[in-house]
Amino acid sequence: MADVPPALLVSQFVMVLREAFEGPPGPWSYFTDRFPFPGLFGTIKALNAQAVSRPAGSGQSTIAGHVNHLAASLAVSSRWMRGQAGGRDRAESWTLSVVDEKAWTDLQNRLRREYEGLLVAIETQRSWDEDALGGALSAVTHVAYHLGAIRQRLALASGD
């Protein structure tokens, strides 16, 4: 790994993170499907508060819960990369499950802000030590996991 220039590392993390949130950069893809609105933002954009507040089953999380958890996790990853490592209360990030339309809009805006903050943290990372590399890599894979979980939830709800 010593022969990988930091600029290449940064560009690849940014490209994969952008794909997870915004969709593939062109006619090819690292991991998302090629269909309209493949990234997380496109996937959740057309959903209303009622849809994202509906649990998949008894005791199951909601899409709003996934989005809230992901926004909180992105904030932690950004802080971690800036050397401000601290505890993370995963249970706390899952406490939100039901939203009204205003809260849903606010939550989507928060997710976008945390995503943009993580992009800045990655793009301005000066030293790619174990903590920074782990923080960036875990953030990217975590987003991909929740994108898949949300899309599976939507597919089950629509009967696809």
C-alpha positions as CSV (number, residue, x, y, z in Angstrom):
1,M,0.0,0.0,0.0
2,A,3.0,2.3,0.5
3,D,3.2,2.7,-3.3
4,V,-0.4,4.1,-3.6
5,P,-0.2,7.9,-3.9
6,P,-2.5,9.6,-1.3
7,A,-4.2,11.5,-4.1
8,L,-5.3,8.3,-5.8
9,L,-6.5,6.9,-2.4
10,V,-8.6,10.1,-1.9
11,S,-10.0,10.1,-5.4
12,Q,-11.1,6.5,-5.1
13,F,-12.8,7.0,-1.7
14,V,-14.6,10.1,-3.0
15,M,-15.7,8.3,-6.2
16,V,-17.1,5.3,-4.4
17,L,-18.8,7.5,-1.7
18,R,-20.3,9.7,-4.4
19,E,-21.6,6.6,-6.1
20,A,-23.3,5.4,-2.9
21,F,-25.0,8.7,-2.4
22,E,-25.5,10.1,-5.9
23,G,-25.2,7.2,-8.2
24,P,-22.4,6.1,-10.7
25,P,-20.3,8.8,-12.3
26,G,-20.9,7.6,-15.8
27,P,-22.0,4.6,-17.9
28,W,-20.2,2.2,-15.6
29,S,-20.5,1.5,-11.9
30,Y,-18.4,0.2,-9.1
31,F,-21.4,-1.4,-7.3
32,T,-24.7,0.3,-7.8
33,D,-27.2,-0.8,-10.5
34,R,-27.7,1.2,-13.7
35,F,-31.2,2.5,-13.3
36,P,-32.7,5.9,-12.6
37,F,-31.8,7.3,-9.1
38,P,-29.5,4.4,-8.1
39,G,-27.8,6.3,-5.2
40,L,-29.1,6.8,-1.7
41,F,-30.3,10.3,-2.4
42,G,-32.2,9.2,-5.5
43,T,-33.6,6.2,-3.7
44,I,-35.2,8.2,-0.8
45,K,-36.0,11.4,-2.7
46,A,-39.5,10.5,-3.8
47,L,-40.5,8.8,-0.5
48,N,-42.9,10.6,1.8
49,A,-42.9,10.7,5.6
50,Q,-45.6,8.1,5.9
51,A,-43.6,5.6,3.7
52,V,-40.3,6.1,5.6
53,S,-42.1,5.8,9.0
54,R,-43.6,2.4,8.2
55,P,-41.7,-0.5,9.9
56,A,-41.0,-3.6,7.8
57,G,-42.7,-5.7,10.6
58,S,-43.2,-5.8,14.3
59,G,-40.2,-4.4,16.1
60,Q,-38.4,-3.7,12.8
61,S,-36.7,-0.4,11.9
62,T,-38.0,2.1,9.4
63,I,-36.4,3.8,6.5
64,A,-36.4,7.0,8.6
65,G,-34.5,5.1,11.2
66,H,-31.9,3.9,8.7
67,V,-31.4,7.5,7.4
68,N,-31.1,8.9,10.9
69,H,-28.6,6.2,11.9
70,L,-26.6,6.8,8.8
71,A,-26.5,10.6,9.3
72,A,-25.2,10.1,12.8
73,S,-22.6,7.5,11.7
74,L,-21.3,9.9,9.0
75,A,-20.8,12.6,11.6
76,V,-18.8,10.2,13.7
77,S,-16.7,9.1,10.8
78,S,-15.9,12.7,9.9
79,R,-14.9,13.4,13.5
80,W,-12.8,10.2,13.6
81,M,-10.9,11.2,10.5
82,R,-10.2,14.6,11.9
83,G,-8.6,12.9,15.0
84,Q,-11.6,13.5,17.2
85,A,-12.3,9.9,18.0
86,G,-14.9,9.4,20.6
87,G,-17.6,7.0,21.6
88,R,-20.5,6.2,19.4
89,D,-23.9,5.3,20.8
90,R,-25.4,3.2,18.1
91,A,-28.6,2.6,20.0
92,E,-29.2,6.4,20.2
93,S,-29.0,6.8,16.5
94,W,-31.9,4.3,16.0
95,T,-34.3,6.0,18.4
96,L,-35.9,8.0,15.6
97,S,-38.4,5.9,13.6
98,V,-41.4,8.1,12.8
99,V,-41.3,11.5,11.0
100,D,-43.7,14.0,9.7
101,E,-43.1,15.7,6.3
102,K,-41.0,18.6,7.8
103,A,-38.9,16.2,9.9
104,W,-38.4,14.0,6.9
105,T,-37.2,17.0,4.8
106,D,-34.9,18.0,7.7
107,L,-33.5,14.5,8.1
108,Q,-32.7,14.3,4.3
109,N,-31.0,17.7,4.6
110,R,-29.0,16.5,7.6
111,L,-27.9,13.4,5.7
112,R,-26.7,15.6,2.8
113,R,-24.8,17.9,5.2
114,E,-23.1,14.9,6.9
115,Y,-22.3,13.4,3.5
116,E,-20.7,16.6,2.4
117,G,-18.8,16.9,5.6
118,L,-17.4,13.4,5.2
119,L,-16.3,14.3,1.6
120,V,-14.5,17.3,3.0
121,A,-12.9,15.2,5.7
122,I,-11.7,12.7,3.1
123,E,-10.5,15.3,0.6
124,T,-8.6,17.2,3.2
125,Q,-7.0,14.3,5.1
126,R,-3.3,15.0,5.4
127,S,-2.1,11.7,6.7
128,W,-3.6,8.3,5.8
129,D,-2.8,6.4,9.0
130,E,-4.8,3.3,10.2
131,D,-7.5,5.4,11.8
132,A,-8.1,7.6,8.8
133,L,-8.1,4.7,6.4
134,G,-10.4,2.7,8.6
135,G,-12.7,5.6,9.1
136,A,-13.1,6.3,5.4
137,L,-13.4,2.6,4.4
138,S,-16.0,1.9,7.1
139,A,-18.0,4.9,6.2
140,V,-18.2,3.8,2.5
141,T,-19.1,0.3,3.3
142,H,-21.7,1.4,5.9
143,V,-23.4,3.6,3.4
144,A,-23.5,0.7,0.9
145,Y,-25.0,-1.6,3.5
146,H,-27.8,0.9,4.3
147,L,-28.5,1.7,0.7
148,G,-29.0,-2.1,0.1
149,A,-31.1,-2.4,3.2
150,I,-33.4,0.5,2.2
151,R,-33.7,-0.8,-1.4
152,Q,-34.6,-4.3,-0.1
153,R,-37.2,-2.7,2.2
154,L,-38.7,-0.8,-0.8
155,A,-38.7,-3.9,-3.0
156,L,-40.5,-6.0,-0.4
157,A,-43.1,-3.2,0.2
158,S,-43.8,-3.0,-3.5
159,G,-44.0,-6.8,-4.0
160,D,-41.0,-6.9,-6.4
